[in-house]
């Protein structure tokens, strides 16, 4: 059933909009009669709250994940002897982002495939799943890949940061969209 939004009536001066009173009367500046204005009170948006919580959570994991993944480009081979350890750390940082923070996107992706209405969530679900699963196999079963896929350091490249960053950026987009929609 439709529930109309809560409202409140304020009274403003047509000549001085900064004058806002709670009751009818006249403007203290110019003396004109105040006009009624109905204000819609914002209601809580549980979807915005959920997406904001997921975004903040994912951001805490994605920033260090991104820094670790991109550190080789900044500091070079300084951490080379710990390359396998860094992959495990990336796995630990990316997994909560993908599996918990990104869960609503996977639900929407599955629904879009079931109804054959492919959309943005289909692409997000597919891209993140492939990046995360590929990286998971690279960490747990690196021998499943041909030797030609080994990088210069003798390990298989992982893409956990891609999965985490995609989820975090899409969550940011959802939060901004829900905030904008709530303000219209």
PyMOL commands that place a pseudoatom at each C-alpha (Angstrom):
pseudoatom trace, name=CA, resn=UNK, resi=1, chain=A, elem=C, hetatm=0, pos=[0.000, 0.000, 0.000]
pseudoatom trace, name=CA, resn=UNK, resi=2, chain=A, elem=C, hetatm=0, pos=[1.166, 3.495, -0.808]
pseudoatom trace, name=CA, resn=UNK, resi=3, chain=A, elem=C, hetatm=0, pos=[2.186, 5.541, 2.206]
pseudoatom trace, name=CA, resn=UNK, resi=4, chain=A, elem=C, hetatm=0, pos=[2.438, 9.262, 1.457]
pseudoatom trace, name=CA, resn=UNK, resi=5, chain=A, elem=C, hetatm=0, pos=[5.610, 10.942, 2.708]
pseudoatom trace, name=CA, resn=UNK, resi=6, chain=A, elem=C, hetatm=0, pos=[5.512, 12.940, 5.910]
pseudoatom trace, name=CA, resn=UNK, resi=7, chain=A, elem=C, hetatm=0, pos=[5.202, 16.674, 5.387]
pseudoatom trace, name=CA, resn=UNK, resi=8, chain=A, elem=C, hetatm=0, pos=[5.560, 19.854, 7.375]
pseudoatom trace, name=CA, resn=UNK, resi=9, chain=A, elem=C, hetatm=0, pos=[4.251, 23.312, 6.570]
pseudoatom trace, name=CA, resn=UNK, resi=10, chain=A, elem=C, hetatm=0, pos=[6.532, 26.326, 6.880]
pseudoatom trace, name=CA, resn=UNK, resi=11, chain=A, elem=C, hetatm=0, pos=[5.622, 29.945, 6.179]
pseudoatom trace, name=CA, resn=UNK, resi=12, chain=A, elem=C, hetatm=0, pos=[7.997, 32.085, 4.133]
pseudoatom trace, name=CA, resn=UNK, resi=13, chain=A, elem=C, hetatm=0, pos=[8.118, 35.662, 2.943]
pseudoatom trace, name=CA, resn=UNK, resi=14, chain=A, elem=C, hetatm=0, pos=[7.862, 35.942, -0.866]
pseudoatom trace, name=CA, resn=UNK, resi=15, chain=A, elem=C, hetatm=0, pos=[10.255, 38.918, -0.810]
pseudoatom trace, name=CA, resn=UNK, resi=16, chain=A, elem=C, hetatm=0, pos=[12.721, 37.526, 1.748]
pseudoatom trace, name=CA, resn=UNK, resi=17, chain=A, elem=C, hetatm=0, pos=[12.945, 33.730, 1.329]
pseudoatom trace, name=CA, resn=UNK, resi=18, chain=A, elem=C, hetatm=0, pos=[15.427, 33.517, 4.185]
pseudoatom trace, name=CA, resn=UNK, resi=19, chain=A, elem=C, hetatm=0, pos=[12.550, 34.321, 6.574]
pseudoatom trace, name=CA, resn=UNK, resi=20, chain=A, elem=C, hetatm=0, pos=[11.001, 30.989, 7.546]
pseudoatom trace, name=CA, resn=UNK, resi=21, chain=A, elem=C, hetatm=0, pos=[8.461, 30.769, 10.358]
pseudoatom trace, name=CA, resn=UNK, resi=22, chain=A, elem=C, hetatm=0, pos=[6.521, 27.853, 11.822]
pseudoatom trace, name=CA, resn=UNK, resi=23, chain=A, elem=C, hetatm=0, pos=[3.241, 29.777, 12.076]
pseudoatom trace, name=CA, resn=UNK, resi=24, chain=A, elem=C, hetatm=0, pos=[1.302, 32.204, 9.871]
pseudoatom trace, name=CA, resn=UNK, resi=25, chain=A, elem=C, hetatm=0, pos=[2.018, 35.851, 10.350]
pseudoatom trace, name=CA, resn=UNK, resi=26, chain=A, elem=C, hetatm=0, pos=[3.836, 38.699, 8.697]
pseudoatom trace, name=CA, resn=UNK, resi=27, chain=A, elem=C, hetatm=0, pos=[7.448, 39.118, 7.654]
pseudoatom trace, name=CA, resn=UNK, resi=28, chain=A, elem=C, hetatm=0, pos=[9.522, 40.841, 10.361]
pseudoatom trace, name=CA, resn=UNK, resi=29, chain=A, elem=C, hetatm=0, pos=[11.546, 42.593, 7.631]
pseudoatom trace, name=CA, resn=UNK, resi=30, chain=A, elem=C, hetatm=0, pos=[8.933, 43.955, 5.204]
pseudoatom trace, name=CA, resn=UNK, resi=31, chain=A, elem=C, hetatm=0, pos=[5.616, 43.216, 6.878]
pseudoatom trace, name=CA, resn=UNK, resi=32, chain=A, elem=C, hetatm=0, pos=[4.169, 41.124, 3.995]
pseudoatom trace, name=CA, resn=UNK, resi=33, chain=A, elem=C, hetatm=0, pos=[1.965, 38.163, 4.839]
pseudoatom trace, name=CA, resn=UNK, resi=34, chain=A, elem=C, hetatm=0, pos=[3.883, 34.903, 4.978]
pseudoatom trace, name=CA, resn=UNK, resi=35, chain=A, elem=C, hetatm=0, pos=[2.928, 32.233, 2.433]
pseudoatom trace, name=CA, resn=UNK, resi=36, chain=A, elem=C, hetatm=0, pos=[2.571, 28.532, 3.230]
pseudoatom trace, name=CA, resn=UNK, resi=37, chain=A, elem=C, hetatm=0, pos=[5.184, 26.129, 1.879]
pseudoatom trace, name=CA, resn=UNK, resi=38, chain=A, elem=C, hetatm=0, pos=[4.899, 22.367, 2.258]
pseudoatom trace, name=CA, resn=UNK, resi=39, chain=A, elem=C, hetatm=0, pos=[8.159, 20.606, 3.015]
pseudoatom trace, name=CA, resn=UNK, resi=40, chain=A, elem=C, hetatm=0, pos=[8.489, 16.852, 2.485]
pseudoatom trace, name=CA, resn=UNK, resi=41, chain=A, elem=C, hetatm=0, pos=[10.424, 15.344, 5.350]
pseudoatom trace, name=CA, resn=UNK, resi=42, chain=A, elem=C, hetatm=0, pos=[13.098, 12.896, 4.272]
pseudoatom trace, name=CA, resn=UNK, resi=43, chain=A, elem=C, hetatm=0, pos=[12.454, 9.378, 5.315]
pseudoatom trace, name=CA, resn=UNK, resi=44, chain=A, elem=C, hetatm=0, pos=[15.164, 6.887, 6.094]
pseudoatom trace, name=CA, resn=UNK, resi=45, chain=A, elem=C, hetatm=0, pos=[16.333, 4.918, 3.085]
pseudoatom trace, name=CA, resn=UNK, resi=46, chain=A, elem=C, hetatm=0, pos=[17.391, 1.403, 4.142]
pseudoatom trace, name=CA, resn=UNK, resi=47, chain=A, elem=C, hetatm=0, pos=[18.938, 0.698, 0.735]
pseudoatom trace, name=CA, resn=UNK, resi=48, chain=A, elem=C, hetatm=0, pos=[21.111, 3.831, 1.012]
pseudoatom trace, name=CA, resn=UNK, resi=49, chain=A, elem=C, hetatm=0, pos=[22.112, 2.837, 4.546]
pseudoatom trace, name=CA, resn=UNK, resi=50, chain=A, elem=C, hetatm=0, pos=[23.032, -0.680, 3.374]
pseudoatom trace, name=CA, resn=UNK, resi=51, chain=A, elem=C, hetatm=0, pos=[24.995, 0.496, 0.332]
pseudoatom trace, name=CA, resn=UNK, resi=52, chain=A, elem=C, hetatm=0, pos=[26.807, 3.151, 2.418]
pseudoatom trace, name=CA, resn=UNK, resi=53, chain=A, elem=C, hetatm=0, pos=[27.764, 0.538, 5.005]
pseudoatom trace, name=CA, resn=UNK, resi=54, chain=A, elem=C, hetatm=0, pos=[28.994, -1.814, 2.271]
pseudoatom trace, name=CA, resn=UNK, resi=55, chain=A, elem=C, hetatm=0, pos=[30.933, 1.007, 0.578]
pseudoatom trace, name=CA, resn=UNK, resi=56, chain=A, elem=C, hetatm=0, pos=[32.687, 2.084, 3.797]
pseudoatom trace, name=CA, resn=UNK, resi=57, chain=A, elem=C, hetatm=0, pos=[33.520, -1.551, 4.585]
pseudoatom trace, name=CA, resn=UNK, resi=58, chain=A, elem=C, hetatm=0, pos=[34.891, -2.226, 1.111]
pseudoatom trace, name=CA, resn=UNK, resi=59, chain=A, elem=C, hetatm=0, pos=[36.920, 0.983, 1.095]
pseudoatom trace, name=CA, resn=UNK, resi=60, chain=A, elem=C, hetatm=0, pos=[38.802, -0.146, 4.232]
pseudoatom trace, name=CA, resn=UNK, resi=61, chain=A, elem=C, hetatm=0, pos=[39.927, -3.297, 2.423]
pseudoatom trace, name=CA, resn=UNK, resi=62, chain=A, elem=C, hetatm=0, pos=[40.304, -1.948, -1.110]
pseudoatom trace, name=CA, resn=UNK, resi=63, chain=A, elem=C, hetatm=0, pos=[42.732, 0.877, -0.335]
pseudoatom trace, name=CA, resn=UNK, resi=64, chain=A, elem=C, hetatm=0, pos=[45.426, -1.417, 1.129]
pseudoatom trace, name=CA, resn=UNK, resi=65, chain=A, elem=C, hetatm=0, pos=[44.636, -4.017, -1.554]
pseudoatom trace, name=CA, resn=UNK, resi=66, chain=A, elem=C, hetatm=0, pos=[45.219, -1.446, -4.281]
pseudoatom trace, name=CA, resn=UNK, resi=67, chain=A, elem=C, hetatm=0, pos=[48.407, -0.147, -2.647]
pseudoatom trace, name=CA, resn=UNK, resi=68, chain=A, elem=C, hetatm=0, pos=[49.840, -3.671, -2.356]
pseudoatom trace, name=CA, resn=UNK, resi=69, chain=A, elem=C, hetatm=0, pos=[48.901, -4.594, -5.920]
pseudoatom trace, name=CA, resn=UNK, resi=70, chain=A, elem=C, hetatm=0, pos=[50.382, -1.427, -7.375]
pseudoatom trace, name=CA, resn=UNK, resi=71, chain=A, elem=C, hetatm=0, pos=[53.448, -1.274, -5.110]
pseudoatom trace, name=CA, resn=UNK, resi=72, chain=A, elem=C, hetatm=0, pos=[55.632, -3.119, -7.628]
pseudoatom trace, name=CA, resn=UNK, resi=73, chain=A, elem=C, hetatm=0, pos=[55.101, -0.249, -10.056]
pseudoatom trace, name=CA, resn=UNK, resi=74, chain=A, elem=C, hetatm=0, pos=[56.227, 2.240, -7.407]
pseudoatom trace, name=CA, resn=UNK, resi=75, chain=A, elem=C, hetatm=0, pos=[59.035, 0.502, -5.504]
pseudoatom trace, name=CA, resn=UNK, resi=76, chain=A, elem=C, hetatm=0, pos=[60.064, -2.091, -8.086]
pseudoatom trace, name=CA, resn=UNK, resi=77, chain=A, elem=C, hetatm=0, pos=[61.362, -5.488, -7.026]
pseudoatom trace, name=CA, resn=UNK, resi=78, chain=A, elem=C, hetatm=0, pos=[61.977, -4.559, -3.383]
pseudoatom trace, name=CA, resn=UNK, resi=79, chain=A, elem=C, hetatm=0, pos=[59.361, -7.040, -2.128]
pseudoatom trace, name=CA, resn=UNK, resi=80, chain=A, elem=C, hetatm=0, pos=[60.077, -9.718, -4.741]
pseudoatom trace, name=CA, resn=UNK, resi=81, chain=A, elem=C, hetatm=0, pos=[61.008, -12.428, -2.219]
pseudoatom trace, name=CA, resn=UNK, resi=82, chain=A, elem=C, hetatm=0, pos=[57.572, -11.988, -0.620]
pseudoatom trace, name=CA, resn=UNK, resi=83, chain=A, elem=C, hetatm=0, pos=[55.572, -12.104, -3.893]
pseudoatom trace, name=CA, resn=UNK, resi=84, chain=A, elem=C, hetatm=0, pos=[53.623, -15.250, -2.940]
pseudoatom trace, name=CA, resn=UNK, resi=85, chain=A, elem=C, hetatm=0, pos=[52.869, -13.826, 0.523]
pseudoatom trace, name=CA, resn=UNK, resi=86, chain=A, elem=C, hetatm=0, pos=[51.576, -10.612, -1.033]
pseudoatom trace, name=CA, resn=UNK, resi=87, chain=A, elem=C, hetatm=0, pos=[49.224, -12.684, -3.200]
pseudoatom trace, name=CA, resn=UNK, resi=88, chain=A, elem=C, hetatm=0, pos=[47.792, -14.337, -0.092]
pseudoatom trace, name=CA, resn=UNK, resi=89, chain=A, elem=C, hetatm=0, pos=[47.352, -10.951, 1.578]
pseudoatom trace, name=CA, resn=UNK, resi=90, chain=A, elem=C, hetatm=0, pos=[45.553, -9.693, -1.533]
pseudoatom trace, name=CA, resn=UNK, resi=91, chain=A, elem=C, hetatm=0, pos=[43.285, -12.757, -1.387]
pseudoatom trace, name=CA, resn=UNK, resi=92, chain=A, elem=C, hetatm=0, pos=[42.468, -12.021, 2.263]
pseudoatom trace, name=CA, resn=UNK, resi=93, chain=A, elem=C, hetatm=0, pos=[41.735, -8.355, 1.523]
pseudoatom trace, name=CA, resn=UNK, resi=94, chain=A, elem=C, hetatm=0, pos=[39.690, -8.931, -1.637]
pseudoatom trace, name=CA, resn=UNK, resi=95, chain=A, elem=C, hetatm=0, pos=[37.515, -11.798, -0.427]
pseudoatom trace, name=CA, resn=UNK, resi=96, chain=A, elem=C, hetatm=0, pos=[35.357, -9.846, 2.064]
pseudoatom trace, name=CA, resn=UNK, resi=97, chain=A, elem=C, hetatm=0, pos=[34.886, -7.087, -0.504]
pseudoatom trace, name=CA, resn=UNK, resi=98, chain=A, elem=C, hetatm=0, pos=[33.821, -9.474, -3.240]
pseudoatom trace, name=CA, resn=UNK, resi=99, chain=A, elem=C, hetatm=0, pos=[31.827, -11.928, -1.133]
pseudoatom trace, name=CA, resn=UNK, resi=100, chain=A, elem=C, hetatm=0, pos=[30.062, -9.572, 1.280]
pseudoatom trace, name=CA, resn=UNK, resi=101, chain=A, elem=C, hetatm=0, pos=[30.151, -6.015, -0.047]
pseudoatom trace, name=CA, resn=UNK, resi=102, chain=A, elem=C, hetatm=0, pos=[29.507, -7.126, -3.624]
pseudoatom trace, name=CA, resn=UNK, resi=103, chain=A, elem=C, hetatm=0, pos=[26.827, -9.699, -2.810]
pseudoatom trace, name=CA, resn=UNK, resi=104, chain=A, elem=C, hetatm=0, pos=[23.854, -7.503, -3.888]
pseudoatom trace, name=CA, resn=UNK, resi=105, chain=A, elem=C, hetatm=0, pos=[25.431, -7.113, -7.321]
pseudoatom trace, name=CA, resn=UNK, resi=106, chain=A, elem=C, hetatm=0, pos=[25.772, -10.880, -7.734]
pseudoatom trace, name=CA, resn=UNK, resi=107, chain=A, elem=C, hetatm=0, pos=[22.118, -11.335, -6.755]
pseudoatom trace, name=CA, resn=UNK, resi=108, chain=A, elem=C, hetatm=0, pos=[21.104, -8.749, -9.337]
pseudoatom trace, name=CA, resn=UNK, resi=109, chain=A, elem=C, hetatm=0, pos=[23.406, -10.323, -11.950]
pseudoatom trace, name=CA, resn=UNK, resi=110, chain=A, elem=C, hetatm=0, pos=[21.856, -13.758, -11.446]
pseudoatom trace, name=CA, resn=UNK, resi=111, chain=A, elem=C, hetatm=0, pos=[18.372, -12.251, -11.655]
pseudoatom trace, name=CA, resn=UNK, resi=112, chain=A, elem=C, hetatm=0, pos=[19.266, -10.440, -14.879]
pseudoatom trace, name=CA, resn=UNK, resi=113, chain=A, elem=C, hetatm=0, pos=[20.469, -13.700, -16.428]
pseudoatom trace, name=CA, resn=UNK, resi=114, chain=A, elem=C, hetatm=0, pos=[17.392, -15.628, -15.243]
pseudoatom trace, name=CA, resn=UNK, resi=115, chain=A, elem=C, hetatm=0, pos=[15.037, -13.059, -16.784]
pseudoatom trace, name=CA, resn=UNK, resi=116, chain=A, elem=C, hetatm=0, pos=[17.294, -12.576, -19.809]
pseudoatom trace, name=CA, resn=UNK, resi=117, chain=A, elem=C, hetatm=0, pos=[17.356, -8.815, -19.148]
pseudoatom trace, name=CA, resn=UNK, resi=118, chain=A, elem=C, hetatm=0, pos=[21.101, -8.376, -19.253]
pseudoatom trace, name=CA, resn=UNK, resi=119, chain=A, elem=C, hetatm=0, pos=[22.325, -5.122, -17.741]
pseudoatom trace, name=CA, resn=UNK, resi=120, chain=A, elem=C, hetatm=0, pos=[25.137, -3.411, -15.867]
pseudoatom trace, name=CA, resn=UNK, resi=121, chain=A, elem=C, hetatm=0, pos=[24.935, -5.914, -13.001]
pseudoatom trace, name=CA, resn=UNK, resi=122, chain=A, elem=C, hetatm=0, pos=[25.466, -8.791, -15.438]
pseudoatom trace, name=CA, resn=UNK, resi=123, chain=A, elem=C, hetatm=0, pos=[28.753, -7.215, -16.538]
pseudoatom trace, name=CA, resn=UNK, resi=124, chain=A, elem=C, hetatm=0, pos=[29.822, -6.440, -12.977]
pseudoatom trace, name=CA, resn=UNK, resi=125, chain=A, elem=C, hetatm=0, pos=[29.014, -9.946, -11.782]
pseudoatom trace, name=CA, resn=UNK, resi=126, chain=A, elem=C, hetatm=0, pos=[30.769, -11.584, -14.704]
pseudoatom trace, name=CA, resn=UNK, resi=127, chain=A, elem=C, hetatm=0, pos=[33.871, -9.383, -14.581]
pseudoatom trace, name=CA, resn=UNK, resi=128, chain=A, elem=C, hetatm=0, pos=[34.376, -9.580, -10.832]
pseudoatom trace, name=CA, resn=UNK, resi=129, chain=A, elem=C, hetatm=0, pos=[33.689, -13.324, -10.708]
pseudoatom trace, name=CA, resn=UNK, resi=130, chain=A, elem=C, hetatm=0, pos=[36.183, -14.088, -13.476]
pseudoatom trace, name=CA, resn=UNK, resi=131, chain=A, elem=C, hetatm=0, pos=[38.908, -11.863, -11.962]
pseudoatom trace, name=CA, resn=UNK, resi=132, chain=A, elem=C, hetatm=0, pos=[38.426, -13.277, -8.454]
pseudoatom trace, name=CA, resn=UNK, resi=133, chain=A, elem=C, hetatm=0, pos=[38.132, -16.954, -9.471]
pseudoatom trace, name=CA, resn=UNK, resi=134, chain=A, elem=C, hetatm=0, pos=[41.091, -16.729, -11.860]
pseudoatom trace, name=CA, resn=UNK, resi=135, chain=A, elem=C, hetatm=0, pos=[43.183, -15.190, -9.079]
pseudoatom trace, name=CA, resn=UNK, resi=136, chain=A, elem=C, hetatm=0, pos=[41.972, -17.793, -6.599]
pseudoatom trace, name=CA, resn=UNK, resi=137, chain=A, elem=C, hetatm=0, pos=[43.144, -20.606, -8.896]
pseudoatom trace, name=CA, resn=UNK, resi=138, chain=A, elem=C, hetatm=0, pos=[46.445, -18.762, -9.453]
pseudoatom trace, name=CA, resn=UNK, resi=139, chain=A, elem=C, hetatm=0, pos=[47.061, -18.722, -5.698]
pseudoatom trace, name=CA, resn=UNK, resi=140, chain=A, elem=C, hetatm=0, pos=[45.852, -22.235, -4.817]
pseudoatom trace, name=CA, resn=UNK, resi=141, chain=A, elem=C, hetatm=0, pos=[46.721, -24.200, -7.976]
pseudoatom trace, name=CA, resn=UNK, resi=142, chain=A, elem=C, hetatm=0, pos=[49.379, -22.244, -9.907]
pseudoatom trace, name=CA, resn=UNK, resi=143, chain=A, elem=C, hetatm=0, pos=[50.396, -25.446, -11.725]
pseudoatom trace, name=CA, resn=UNK, resi=144, chain=A, elem=C, hetatm=0, pos=[47.021, -25.391, -13.509]
pseudoatom trace, name=CA, resn=UNK, resi=145, chain=A, elem=C, hetatm=0, pos=[48.452, -22.667, -15.746]
pseudoatom trace, name=CA, resn=UNK, resi=146, chain=A, elem=C, hetatm=0, pos=[51.024, -23.225, -18.485]
pseudoatom trace, name=CA, resn=UNK, resi=147, chain=A, elem=C, hetatm=0, pos=[54.576, -22.114, -17.751]
pseudoatom trace, name=CA, resn=UNK, resi=148, chain=A, elem=C, hetatm=0, pos=[54.235, -19.434, -20.411]
pseudoatom trace, name=CA, resn=UNK, resi=149, chain=A, elem=C, hetatm=0, pos=[51.846, -17.572, -18.079]
pseudoatom trace, name=CA, resn=UNK, resi=150, chain=A, elem=C, hetatm=0, pos=[54.464, -17.092, -15.364]
pseudoatom trace, name=CA, resn=UNK, resi=151, chain=A, elem=C, hetatm=0, pos=[55.521, -13.481, -14.957]
pseudoatom trace, name=CA, resn=UNK, resi=152, chain=A, elem=C, hetatm=0, pos=[59.132, -12.280, -14.695]
pseudoatom trace, name=CA, resn=UNK, resi=153, chain=A, elem=C, hetatm=0, pos=[59.157, -13.284, -11.006]
pseudoatom trace, name=CA, resn=UNK, resi=154, chain=A, elem=C, hetatm=0, pos=[58.044, -16.869, -11.693]
pseudoatom trace, name=CA, resn=UNK, resi=155, chain=A, elem=C, hetatm=0, pos=[54.487, -16.544, -10.390]
pseudoatom trace, name=CA, resn=UNK, resi=156, chain=A, elem=C, hetatm=0, pos=[51.067, -16.215, -11.994]
pseudoatom trace, name=CA, resn=UNK, resi=157, chain=A, elem=C, hetatm=0, pos=[49.695, -12.662, -11.928]
pseudoatom trace, name=CA, resn=UNK, resi=158, chain=A, elem=C, hetatm=0, pos=[46.559, -12.163, -9.820]
pseudoatom trace, name=CA, resn=UNK, resi=159, chain=A, elem=C, hetatm=0, pos=[43.752, -9.665, -10.274]
pseudoatom trace, name=CA, resn=UNK, resi=160, chain=A, elem=C, hetatm=0, pos=[42.235, -9.439, -6.805]
pseudoatom trace, name=CA, resn=UNK, resi=161, chain=A, elem=C, hetatm=0, pos=[42.649, -5.655, -6.842]
pseudoatom trace, name=CA, resn=UNK, resi=162, chain=A, elem=C, hetatm=0, pos=[40.576, -5.402, -10.030]
pseudoatom trace, name=CA, resn=UNK, resi=163, chain=A, elem=C, hetatm=0, pos=[37.706, -7.294, -8.401]
pseudoatom trace, name=CA, resn=UNK, resi=164, chain=A, elem=C, hetatm=0, pos=[37.903, -5.203, -5.208]
pseudoatom trace, name=CA, resn=UNK, resi=165, chain=A, elem=C, hetatm=0, pos=[38.206, -1.859, -6.974]
pseudoatom trace, name=CA, resn=UNK, resi=166, chain=A, elem=C, hetatm=0, pos=[35.293, -2.628, -9.313]
pseudoatom trace, name=CA, resn=UNK, resi=167, chain=A, elem=C, hetatm=0, pos=[33.018, -3.528, -6.386]
pseudoatom trace, name=CA, resn=UNK, resi=168, chain=A, elem=C, hetatm=0, pos=[34.081, -0.444, -4.411]
pseudoatom trace, name=CA, resn=UNK, resi=169, chain=A, elem=C, hetatm=0, pos=[33.567, 1.939, -7.331]
pseudoatom trace, name=CA, resn=UNK, resi=170, chain=A, elem=C, hetatm=0, pos=[30.165, 0.463, -8.169]
pseudoatom trace, name=CA, resn=UNK, resi=171, chain=A, elem=C, hetatm=0, pos=[29.163, 0.791, -4.507]
pseudoatom trace, name=CA, resn=UNK, resi=172, chain=A, elem=C, hetatm=0, pos=[30.244, 4.433, -4.613]
pseudoatom trace, name=CA, resn=UNK, resi=173, chain=A, elem=C, hetatm=0, pos=[28.088, 4.913, -7.699]
pseudoatom trace, name=CA, resn=UNK, resi=174, chain=A, elem=C, hetatm=0, pos=[25.112, 3.266, -5.996]
pseudoatom trace, name=CA, resn=UNK, resi=175, chain=A, elem=C, hetatm=0, pos=[25.496, 5.473, -2.907]
pseudoatom trace, name=CA, resn=UNK, resi=176, chain=A, elem=C, hetatm=0, pos=[25.687, 8.635, -5.017]
pseudoatom trace, name=CA, resn=UNK, resi=177, chain=A, elem=C, hetatm=0, pos=[22.698, 7.550, -7.115]
pseudoatom trace, name=CA, resn=UNK, resi=178, chain=A, elem=C, hetatm=0, pos=[20.569, 6.736, -4.069]
pseudoatom trace, name=CA, resn=UNK, resi=179, chain=A, elem=C, hetatm=0, pos=[21.479, 10.062, -2.434]
pseudoatom trace, name=CA, resn=UNK, resi=180, chain=A, elem=C, hetatm=0, pos=[20.603, 11.970, -5.608]
pseudoatom trace, name=CA, resn=UNK, resi=181, chain=A, elem=C, hetatm=0, pos=[17.347, 10.081, -6.005]
pseudoatom trace, name=CA, resn=UNK, resi=182, chain=A, elem=C, hetatm=0, pos=[16.457, 10.859, -2.396]
pseudoatom trace, name=CA, resn=UNK, resi=183, chain=A, elem=C, hetatm=0, pos=[17.011, 14.572, -3.007]
pseudoatom trace, name=CA, resn=UNK, resi=184, chain=A, elem=C, hetatm=0, pos=[14.726, 14.810, -6.025]
for i in range(1, 184): cmd.bond("trace and resi %d" % i, "trace and resi %d" % (i + 1))
show_as sticks, trace
zoom trace
